[in-house]
Amino acid sequence: MADLRGLRPVAPILIGASVLLSLAMGLRQSLGLFMQPAVQDIGIAVSQFTLAVAVQNLAWGFLQPFAGAIAGRYGFRPVLMVGVLAYLAGLALLGLAHSALMVTLGAGVLIGLALACTASGMALSVASRPVSPALRSTVLGIVSAAGSLGALIAAPIGQILSAGYGWRIGVAGFFLLGLAMLPAAWAAGRVDKVKLPPARDDATTAGAAFGLAMRHGPFLVMSGAYFICGLQLVFLTTHLPSYLQICGMDPMLAAQALAAIGGFNVLGSLFFGWAGGRWSKPALLGGIYLMRSLVLAWYFAVPPTPESTLVFASLMGFLWLGVAPLVGGMTAEMFGLRWQAMVQGLAFTSHQVGSFLGAFGGGLIFDQLGSYDLAWKLGVGMGLVAGTIQMLAALPRWPGAARPAAA
């Protein structure tokens, strides 16, 4: 605790990053609540709504390295503020949507751009800069945990407003919550005044950092496993509400499950942030992917009940955002702080391609087969493979093992 008291001077930065991450992720994770009423109201197919979510994830992933490179050169504050404005514009367009194109532009393109500028890759890069290497993993866990609270707020509000007044009012409620991101982004932007430690000779430019990352074996393995991470998680956030409705469950159960995921995200983020400072981060990542896949297999193999759904959501929540402090800490150790947001964005591009397949592929499989059985089985199988490879990459003899960076 004595060490953590030293964080007081940078507390506004860390609080701003936490609030920004909390709302950016919480609102985005809860958009699936509006899928069924929106497709019925607008008159589009489930796959058209999930295409918008898939486009969101692709835009987020492919734009993340560029947002990180811009922040590395010009500072975080302008990137964060642009991201918040894009988020608000995307929610406004979604709430006014009367066609699949408007849904795709709002929930897809604009919110995808916003997430590239405000969500985990950017917020955790902000939180990494003003703290010492000894505290970095713990601080990233704390920020990730605080960032998990958004779903606890957004999911119940969205469901209550949508059920009582219609899904468009639910989106309007999300817009009002999103306004709180403006002061949070401004506060987090104070990190631009923090002096960087000396850069590594081989990563003094964005191009050098990119080249180093593309030759780094453990980073490439981490990025490949991150693909499956995105596939599994976005499949759940997009399709779990629909799956529960098909199974005849109370619509409020979906909101409760998403809120449980958000609540247990807090515990998982704190634990894995703490554990990442003491044990092998690659091994912990591999363990998360293996355990997630086993929990997915258990839940979808039997008919759901309210009790099993909440237990499942709690377990998945614990294993959900714990990857964020591990990936952020590994990237900072491998490549330093100057280009962390950009290099982490490269890994996140892989994550978001997986997210695209989880959202759109799950909807496409459901439209074709009328069931999610094949989708969850593919997700489980790929998760077991990814977790095993990530665990093997943690072995000391793995070629190109990570070198600690100067920062």
Solvent accessible surface area in square Angstrom, and as a share of the most:
residue,aa,sasa,rsa
1,M,166,0.74
2,A,71,0.55
3,D,101,0.52
4,L,48,0.24
5,R,133,0.49
6,G,55,0.53
7,L,25,0.12
8,R,172,0.63
9,P,106,0.67
10,V,25,0.14
11,A,33,0.26
12,P,48,0.30
13,I,11,0.06
14,L,20,0.10
15,I,109,0.56
16,G,2,0.02
17,A,1,0.00
18,S,12,0.08
19,V,55,0.32
20,L,1,0.00
21,L,0,0.00
22,S,11,0.07
23,L,15,0.08
24,A,0,0.00
25,M,13,0.06
26,G,1,0.01
27,L,1,0.00
28,R,23,0.08
29,Q,9,0.04
30,S,0,0.00
31,L,5,0.03
32,G,7,0.07
33,L,14,0.07
34,F,0,0.00
35,M,1,0.00
36,Q,33,0.15
37,P,47,0.29
38,A,0,0.00
39,V,10,0.06
40,Q,128,0.57
41,D,81,0.42
42,I,28,0.14
43,G,64,0.61
44,I,27,0.13
45,A,46,0.36
46,V,21,0.12
47,S,20,0.13
48,Q,73,0.33
49,F,1,0.01
50,T,0,0.00
51,L,64,0.32
52,A,0,0.00
53,V,13,0.08
54,A,0,0.00
55,V,35,0.20
56,Q,2,0.01
57,N,0,0.00
58,L,46,0.23
59,A,19,0.14
60,W,2,0.01
61,G,0,0.00
62,F,104,0.43
63,L,67,0.33
64,Q,0,0.00
65,P,15,0.09
66,F,135,0.56
67,A,7,0.05
68,G,1,0.01
69,A,27,0.21
70,I,87,0.44
71,A,2,0.02
72,G,11,0.11
73,R,173,0.63
74,Y,146,0.55
75,G,12,0.11
76,F,6,0.02
77,R,50,0.18
78,P,68,0.43
79,V,10,0.06
80,L,0,0.00
81,M,45,0.20
82,V,84,0.48
83,G,0,0.00
84,V,0,0.00
85,L,104,0.52
86,A,10,0.08
87,Y,0,0.00
88,L,15,0.08
89,A,46,0.36
90,G,0,0.00
91,L,1,0.00
92,A,43,0.34
93,L,47,0.23
94,L,1,0.01
95,G,11,0.11
96,L,121,0.60
97,A,0,0.00
98,H,137,0.61
99,S,43,0.28
100,A,24,0.18
101,L,121,0.60
102,M,55,0.25
103,V,0,0.00
104,T,25,0.14
105,L,75,0.37
106,G,0,0.00
107,A,1,0.01
108,G,0,0.00
109,V,64,0.37
110,L,49,0.25
111,I,0,0.00
112,G,0,0.00
113,L,58,0.29
114,A,0,0.00
115,L,0,0.00
116,A,0,0.00
117,C,9,0.05
118,T,0,0.00
119,A,0,0.00
120,S,12,0.07
121,G,2,0.02
122,M,0,0.00
123,A,0,0.00
124,L,0,0.00
125,S,5,0.03
126,V,1,0.00
127,A,0,0.00
128,S,0,0.00
129,R,28,0.10
130,P,23,0.15
131,V,12,0.07
132,S,52,0.34
133,P,92,0.58
134,A,97,0.75
135,L,32,0.16
136,R,13,0.05
137,S,10,0.06
138,T,33,0.19
139,V,2,0.01
140,L,0,0.00
141,G,1,0.01
142,I,70,0.35
143,V,2,0.01
144,S,0,0.00
145,A,4,0.03
146,A,32,0.25
147,G,1,0.01
148,S,5,0.03
149,L,76,0.38
150,G,1,0.01
151,A,3,0.02
152,L,67,0.33
153,I,81,0.41
154,A,1,0.01
155,A,0,0.00
156,P,36,0.23
157,I,59,0.30
158,G,0,0.00
159,Q,21,0.09
160,I,102,0.52
161,L,41,0.20
162,S,15,0.10
163,A,80,0.62
164,G,54,0.52
165,Y,157,0.60
166,G,32,0.31
167,W,13,0.05
168,R,63,0.23
169,I,82,0.42
170,G,0,0.00
171,V,2,0.01
172,A,47,0.37
173,G,10,0.09
174,F,0,0.00
175,F,64,0.27
176,L,121,0.60
177,L,41,0.21
178,G,0,0.00
179,L,73,0.36
180,A,48,0.37
181,M,0,0.00
182,L,51,0.25
183,P,89,0.56
184,A,8,0.06
185,A,0,0.00
186,W,139,0.49
187,A,28,0.21
188,A,1,0.00
189,G,2,0.02
190,R,113,0.41
191,V,0,0.00
192,D,53,0.28
193,K,171,0.72
194,V,43,0.25
195,K,185,0.78
196,L,51,0.25
197,P,53,0.33
198,P,114,0.72
199,A,54,0.42
200,R,33,0.12
201,D,140,0.73
202,D,56,0.29
203,A,3,0.02
204,T,67,0.39
205,T,75,0.43
206,A,29,0.22
207,G,55,0.53
208,A,37,0.28
209,A,0,0.00
210,F,97,0.40
211,G,18,0.17
212,L,17,0.08
213,A,0,0.00
214,M,79,0.35
215,R,176,0.64
216,H,20,0.09
217,G,25,0.24
218,P,10,0.06
219,F,1,0.00
220,L,79,0.39
221,V,27,0.16
222,M,0,0.00
223,S,13,0.08
224,G,42,0.40
225,A,6,0.05
226,Y,12,0.04
227,F,48,0.20
228,I,18,0.09
229,C,0,0.00
230,G,0,0.00
231,L,18,0.09
232,Q,3,0.01
233,L,12,0.06
234,V,2,0.01
235,F,15,0.06
236,L,1,0.01
237,T,9,0.05
238,T,3,0.02
239,H,1,0.01
240,L,2,0.01
241,P,16,0.10
242,S,0,0.00
243,Y,31,0.12
244,L,3,0.01
245,Q,87,0.39
246,I,94,0.48
247,C,50,0.30
248,G,62,0.60
249,M,42,0.19
250,D,93,0.48
251,P,85,0.54
252,M,59,0.26
253,L,7,0.03
254,A,4,0.03
255,A,1,0.00
256,Q,84,0.37
257,A,0,0.00
258,L,5,0.02
259,A,14,0.11
260,A,20,0.16
261,I,3,0.02
262,G,0,0.00
263,G,19,0.19
264,F,79,0.33
265,N,1,0.01
266,V,31,0.18
267,L,95,0.47
268,G,0,0.00
269,S,0,0.00
270,L,75,0.37
271,F,81,0.34
272,F,13,0.05
273,G,0,0.00
274,W,101,0.35
275,A,0,0.00
276,G,2,0.02
277,G,48,0.46
278,R,131,0.48
279,W,143,0.50
280,S,50,0.33
281,K,20,0.08
282,P,30,0.19
283,A,33,0.25
284,L,32,0.16
285,L,0,0.00
286,G,0,0.00
287,G,24,0.23
288,I,2,0.01
289,Y,3,0.01
290,L,45,0.23
291,M,97,0.43
292,R,0,0.00
293,S,0,0.00
294,L,96,0.48
295,V,13,0.07
296,L,6,0.03
297,A,29,0.22
298,W,106,0.37
299,Y,1,0.00
300,F,14,0.06
301,A,69,0.53
302,V,73,0.42
303,P,114,0.72
304,P,13,0.08
305,T,59,0.34
306,P,64,0.40
307,E,121,0.54
308,S,19,0.12
309,T,0,0.00
310,L,64,0.32
311,V,78,0.45
312,F,0,0.00
313,A,0,0.00
314,S,22,0.14
315,L,80,0.40
316,M,0,0.00
317,G,0,0.00
318,F,65,0.27
319,L,15,0.08
320,W,6,0.02
321,L,11,0.06
322,G,0,0.00
323,V,6,0.04
324,A,4,0.03
325,P,0,0.00
326,L,0,0.00
327,V,0,0.00
328,G,0,0.00
329,G,3,0.03
330,M,5,0.02
331,T,0,0.00
332,A,0,0.00
333,E,68,0.30
334,M,5,0.02
335,F,4,0.02
336,G,5,0.05
337,L,13,0.06
338,R,87,0.32
339,W,15,0.05
340,Q,1,0.00
341,A,4,0.03
342,M,13,0.06
343,V,0,0.00
344,Q,7,0.03
345,G,0,0.00
346,L,34,0.17
347,A,0,0.00
348,F,9,0.04
349,T,22,0.13
350,S,28,0.18
351,H,16,0.07
352,Q,0,0.00
353,V,48,0.27
354,G,0,0.00
355,S,0,0.00
356,F,41,0.17
357,L,80,0.40
358,G,3,0.03
359,A,0,0.00
360,F,51,0.21
361,G,18,0.17
362,G,3,0.03
363,G,0,0.00
364,L,81,0.40
365,I,33,0.17
366,F,40,0.17
367,D,62,0.32
368,Q,135,0.60
369,L,111,0.55
370,G,53,0.51
371,S,41,0.26
372,Y,8,0.03
373,D,79,0.41
374,L,81,0.40
375,A,11,0.08
376,W,30,0.11
377,K,112,0.48
378,L,87,0.43
379,G,5,0.05
380,V,15,0.08
381,G,34,0.33
382,M,66,0.30
383,G,0,0.00
384,L,63,0.31
385,V,92,0.53
386,A,8,0.06
387,G,0,0.00
388,T,67,0.39
389,I,80,0.41
390,Q,1,0.01
391,M,76,0.34
392,L,87,0.43
393,A,8,0.06
394,A,28,0.22
395,L,64,0.32
396,P,125,0.79
397,R,196,0.72
398,W,66,0.23
399,P,101,0.64
400,G,51,0.49
401,A,56,0.44
402,A,48,0.37
403,R,132,0.48
404,P,120,0.75
405,A,18,0.14
406,A,78,0.61
407,A,13,0.10
